[in-house]
Amino acid sequence: MKRRAVAAALILFAATGALAACGGDSEEGGAGGAKELKLGFFPNVTHAPALVGVDKGIFAKHLGVAPKTATFNAGPSAVEALFAKGIDATFIGPNPAINAWSQSKGQGIKIISGAASGGAMLVVKPEIKSLEDLKGKKVATPQLGNTQDVAARSYFKSKGFTVNKDGSGDISIVPQDNSQTIETFKQGVIDGAWVPEPHASRLVVEAGAKVLVDEKDLWPDGKFVVTHLIVRTDFLKENPETVRKLVEATVESIDFINANPDEAKKSVNNQLTKLAGKPLADEVLDASFKNITFTTDPVASSLITGAKNAEAVGLLEPVDLNGIYDLTILNEVLKASGKAQVNAQ
């Protein structure tokens, strides 16, 4: 895991005064609630429920105060911050959540809601016509062990290619920050990238890449978890009402996105502009939204497959995932609003 990324996030917290209680339990607000919530997410369109929830004040409305926020490039860094109690909950991909569960021997985290399905692709230079053309080439992923990194390694291996953790093999996988990928692609340093939205669409629109593999084509019914919401188990136990409010806000944010896609795109761009310094082009934003389904369903079956894939490529020891989900609060919230409940099967 990259400690520099975690340090940067913690510095962000320190600048907003969110680390006053870091290193210890969150301050209690009474009746099962915390005085504040420290929330992580990524500056990706696949994390639109977080971006919209922040921009529209949905989290602040439910929590009574805006959460302290930090952003990460990929899941492993977010997990490290979670275990350091720099954050209490985070939107994250499946494989880092699995790793967090494994590292903590099933004690450290719980998945409490889905957020998004789809929205990850392998994009390559136009002259690359097939996987065979990728032999001897370099493909970027966001971070070693993150969701797209595991997907790439597993897929290439299933097709008979060797891909090693040190970057050697038939195809060289180069983990790098998503913010670097467009430039390294344009410069010819990499030949492709397996990345989430909006980075896949940015590479297509801004750098002339083409889609070689849309990951949804590899999953039953095109559904696979790309983002869900996890919380530290101790925070959930100590602050159940705060977690309930977080889940309520997440459900409302996803409902808003699905009912108001154009307004949601504006909210996403507002937050990405604040975080990255400039908005996404409309063409990129439209393409990204088209490729993603925003849902509270965590698509649990794809998590199980993701764990097996990580084991197969040597990035995870065999792990029992029984108990990783706690959808009790989510289903209570969904039932109260007349929505279909979800399960961990």
C-alpha positions as a printed Julia matrix, in Angstrom:
345×3 Matrix{Float64}:
   0.0     0.0     0.0
   1.17    3.47   -0.76
   1.65    5.36    2.45
   2.23    8.63    0.58
  -1.35    8.53   -0.66
  -2.64    7.93    2.85
  -0.45   10.7     4.23
  -1.83   13.1     1.66
  -5.37   12.22    2.67
  -4.57   12.66    6.33
  -3.02   16.05    5.6
  -6.28   16.99    3.9
  -8.13   15.99    7.05
  -5.73   17.94    9.23
  -6.32   21.05    7.15
 -10.04   20.83    7.9
  -9.56   19.96   11.54
 -10.92   16.46   11.09
  -8.06   14.73   12.8
  -8.64   16.18   16.21
  -9.62   12.74   17.44
  -7.61   10.68   14.96
  -5.97    7.63   16.48
  -8.83    7.12   18.89
 -12.52    6.37   18.61
 -14.8     8.96   17.07
 -16.31   11.31   19.6
 -19.68   10.12   20.76
 -22.72   12.22   20.09
 -24.98   10.18   22.36
 -27.75    7.67   21.56
 -25.58    5.66   19.23
 -24.43    8.63   17.2
 -21.06   10.26   16.57
 -20.44   13.99   16.58
 -18.82   13.7    13.19
 -18.31   11.22   10.4
 -15.08   10.97    8.43
 -15.94    9.72    4.95
 -13.69    8.57    2.12
 -14.35    8.29   -1.61
 -12.56    8.56   -4.95
 -12.75   11.36   -7.56
 -14.3     8.88  -10.02
 -17.71    8.88  -11.68
 -18.13    5.37  -10.25
 -18.31    7.17   -6.9
 -21.11    9.5    -8.0
 -23.32    8.61   -4.98
 -20.63   10.15   -2.76
 -19.96   13.12   -5.06
 -23.65   13.94   -5.44
 -24.32   13.35   -1.74
 -21.65   15.89   -0.84
 -22.55   18.42   -3.54
 -26.29   18.37   -2.88
 -25.88   18.43    0.89
 -27.64   15.09    1.2
 -25.12   13.71    3.69
 -25.24   16.94    5.7
 -29.05   16.82    5.78
 -29.16   13.31    7.18
 -26.13   13.52    9.47
 -26.98   16.98   10.78
 -23.52   18.21    9.81
 -21.41   17.79    6.67
 -19.05   14.81    6.93
 -15.31   15.36    6.94
 -14.12   13.98    3.63
 -10.94   12.66    2.05
 -10.34   11.34   -1.45
  -8.12    8.48   -2.59
  -6.76    7.25   -5.9
  -7.54    3.6    -5.17
  -8.84    1.22   -2.53
  -5.68    0.0    -0.76
  -4.86    3.54    0.37
  -8.41    4.08    1.59
  -8.27    0.84    3.59
  -5.04    1.9     5.27
  -6.64    5.2     6.26
  -9.7     3.33    7.54
  -7.6     1.06    9.76
  -5.65    4.1    11.01
  -9.03    5.66   11.94
  -8.37    8.54    9.6
 -11.78    7.73    8.14
 -14.78    5.9     9.54
 -16.4     4.75    6.31
 -15.56    4.84    2.63
 -16.93    4.17   -0.8
 -14.57    1.61   -2.29
 -14.21   -1.22   -4.8
 -14.7    -4.9    -3.95
 -11.15   -6.23   -3.9
  -9.75   -3.74   -1.36
 -12.78   -4.49    0.82
 -11.99   -8.19    0.58
  -8.36   -7.5     1.48
  -9.45   -5.4     4.46
 -11.67   -8.24    5.65
  -8.85  -10.73    5.21
  -6.2    -8.57    6.9
  -8.43   -8.02    9.92
  -9.42  -11.7    10.08
 -13.05  -10.79    9.49
 -13.16   -8.21   12.28
 -12.32   -4.86   10.72
 -15.0    -3.87    8.22
 -18.54   -4.48    7.03
 -20.07   -3.83    3.62
 -23.27   -1.93    4.35
 -24.56   -0.87    0.93
 -23.99   -1.09   -2.77
 -23.3     2.06   -4.8
 -22.45    1.28   -8.43
 -22.18   -1.54  -10.95
 -20.15   -1.47  -14.17
 -18.02    1.37  -15.47
 -14.6    -0.28  -15.88
 -12.8    -1.08  -19.14
  -9.57   -2.0   -20.86
  -8.78    0.76  -23.34
  -5.81    0.58  -25.7
  -4.01    2.28  -28.57
  -5.99    2.18  -31.84
  -3.43   -0.05  -33.56
  -3.96   -2.81  -30.98
  -6.58   -5.06  -32.54
  -6.56   -8.01  -30.15
  -5.19   -9.29  -26.86
  -2.41  -10.96  -28.81
  -1.24   -7.49  -29.85
  -0.71   -6.64  -26.18
   2.16   -9.1   -25.82
   5.25   -7.18  -24.78
   3.12   -4.08  -24.06
   2.39   -2.1   -20.91
  -1.05   -1.75  -19.37
  -1.76    0.62  -16.47
  -4.03   -0.07  -13.51
  -4.85    2.31  -10.62
  -2.92    0.46   -7.88
  -1.53   -3.0    -7.16
  -4.35   -5.06   -5.68
  -7.13   -2.61   -6.45
 -10.3    -3.83   -8.18
  -9.26   -3.03  -11.74
  -5.75   -4.36  -11.13
  -7.17   -7.72  -10.06
  -9.63   -7.73  -12.97
  -6.83   -7.12  -15.48
  -4.49   -9.74  -14.06
  -7.25  -12.32  -13.78
  -8.53  -11.72  -17.3
  -5.09  -11.83  -18.91
  -4.22  -15.01  -17.01
  -7.51  -16.63  -18.1
  -6.49  -15.96  -21.69
  -3.13  -17.66  -21.24
  -0.88  -14.64  -20.68
   1.63  -14.37  -17.86
   1.36  -11.22  -15.74
   3.64  -10.94  -12.72
   3.47   -8.6    -9.74
   6.9    -7.16  -10.58
   5.69   -6.02  -14.01
   7.31   -8.85  -15.94
   5.5   -11.37  -18.1
   3.77  -11.45  -21.48
   1.94   -8.26  -20.58
   3.52   -5.75  -18.21
   1.01   -4.32  -15.73
   2.04   -0.9   -14.46
   0.11    0.34  -11.41
  -0.01    4.14  -11.42
  -2.16    7.0   -10.2
  -5.19    7.53  -12.44
  -4.25   11.2   -12.76
  -1.06   10.17  -14.58
  -2.61    7.71  -17.01
  -3.74   10.07  -19.76
  -0.32   11.69  -20.01
   1.6     8.42  -19.92
  -0.75    7.06  -22.58
  -0.26   10.12  -24.8
   3.51    9.9   -24.31
   3.56    6.24  -25.31
   4.83    5.09  -21.92
   1.84    2.75  -21.65
  -0.14    1.03  -24.4
  -3.41    0.66  -22.56
  -5.16    0.89  -19.2
  -7.76   -1.07  -17.24
  -9.46    1.77  -15.37
 -12.81    2.93  -13.98
 -14.87    5.84  -15.24
 -14.28    8.63  -16.04
 -10.7     7.63  -16.83
 -11.68    5.07  -19.48
 -13.85    7.56  -21.35
 -11.26   10.31  -20.94
  -8.65    8.11  -22.59
 -11.05    7.46  -25.48
 -12.21   11.06  -25.94
  -9.04   12.97  -25.07
  -6.27   10.58  -26.05
  -7.69    8.59  -28.95
  -7.83    5.23  -27.19
 -10.38    2.56  -28.03
 -12.24    0.06  -25.84
 -10.83   -3.46  -26.2
 -12.68   -5.03  -23.27
 -15.76   -3.65  -21.49
 -15.68   -5.46  -18.17
 -19.46   -5.77  -17.98
 -19.23   -8.21  -20.9
 -17.35  -10.6   -18.6
 -20.09  -10.81  -15.95
 -23.55  -12.46  -15.84
 -26.21   -9.98  -16.99
 -23.44   -7.37  -17.2
 -23.63   -6.75  -13.45
 -20.62   -6.51  -11.15
 -19.88   -4.37   -8.14
 -17.46   -1.55   -8.87
 -18.25    0.56   -5.81
 -19.89   -0.18   -2.48
 -19.9     1.38    0.97
 -17.93   -0.06    3.87
 -17.59    1.01    7.49
 -15.21    0.11   10.3
 -16.87   -2.55   12.43
 -16.07   -0.75   15.67
 -17.6     2.48   14.35
 -20.75    0.6    13.32
 -21.07   -0.97   16.77
 -20.47    2.29   18.62
 -22.45    4.61   16.31
 -25.33    2.67   14.73
 -27.55    5.74   14.36
 -24.82    7.65   12.54
 -24.35    4.71   10.2
 -28.11    4.56    9.64
 -28.08    8.22    8.62
 -25.15    7.56    6.3
 -27.06    4.72    4.64
 -30.2     6.85    4.37
 -28.17    9.55    2.67
 -26.59    7.02    0.3
 -30.0     5.67   -0.7
 -31.3     9.2    -1.3
 -28.23   10.13   -3.3
 -28.6     7.09   -5.57
 -32.32    7.82   -5.97
 -31.47   11.4    -6.94
 -28.94   10.26   -9.56
 -31.37    7.85  -11.16
 -34.27   10.32  -11.14
 -32.26   13.38  -12.19
 -29.3    12.22  -14.32
 -28.61   15.6   -15.91
 -28.6    17.4   -12.56
 -26.52   14.58  -11.08
 -23.92   15.03  -13.82
 -23.64   18.71  -12.89
 -23.13   17.78   -9.25
 -20.46   15.24  -10.14
 -18.68   17.81  -12.27
 -18.91   20.41   -9.5
 -17.12   18.1    -7.11
 -14.58   16.85   -9.65
 -13.75   20.45  -10.49
 -13.08   21.17   -6.82
 -10.98   18.03   -6.44
  -9.13   17.98   -9.77
  -9.16   21.63  -10.75
 -11.24   21.28  -13.92
 -14.53   19.73  -15.03
 -15.0    16.76  -17.3
 -16.04   17.37  -20.89
 -19.75   16.7   -21.46
 -18.87   13.89  -23.87
 -16.8    12.16  -21.2
 -19.4    12.64  -18.48
 -22.24   11.38  -20.69
 -20.25    8.3   -21.72
 -19.28    7.56  -18.12
 -22.87    7.71  -16.87
 -24.0     5.49  -19.72
 -21.56    2.8   -18.63
 -22.54    2.74  -14.94
 -25.62    1.55  -13.05
 -26.08    3.26   -9.69
 -27.69    0.87   -7.22
 -27.83   -0.01   -3.54
 -27.54   -3.69   -4.52
 -23.95   -4.73   -3.74
 -24.09   -7.52   -6.39
 -22.67   -9.91   -3.81
 -22.1   -12.77   -6.24
 -19.48  -10.72   -8.09
 -17.61  -10.12   -4.83
 -17.2   -13.86   -4.34
 -15.88  -14.22   -7.87
 -13.57  -11.25   -7.36
 -12.07  -12.92   -4.31
 -11.41  -16.11   -6.26
  -9.8   -14.07   -9.03
  -7.52  -12.3    -6.55
  -6.5   -15.66   -5.09
  -5.77  -17.02   -8.56
  -3.35  -14.19   -9.38
  -1.55  -14.36   -6.04
  -2.91  -11.18   -4.53
  -5.06  -12.78   -1.82
  -4.78  -15.77    0.47
  -7.9   -17.98    0.61
 -10.46  -16.21    2.77
 -13.91  -17.01    4.18
 -16.16  -14.07    3.29
 -19.06  -15.24    5.42
 -20.17  -12.22    7.47
 -18.52   -9.51    5.35
 -21.95   -8.03    4.59
 -24.21   -6.37    7.12
 -27.18   -5.14    5.09
 -29.54   -4.95    8.08
 -29.71   -1.16    8.19
 -29.88   -0.85    4.39
 -32.82   -3.22    4.16
 -34.62   -1.45    6.99
 -34.19    1.83    5.14
 -35.3     0.31    1.83
 -38.32   -1.37    3.43
 -39.38    1.86    5.16
 -39.46    3.63    1.79
 -41.28    0.8    -0.01
 -38.24   -0.32   -2.03
 -37.17   -3.87   -2.77
 -34.65   -5.23   -0.27
 -31.3    -6.67   -1.29
 -29.39   -9.71   -0.11
 -25.84  -10.95    0.31
 -26.17  -13.95   -2.02
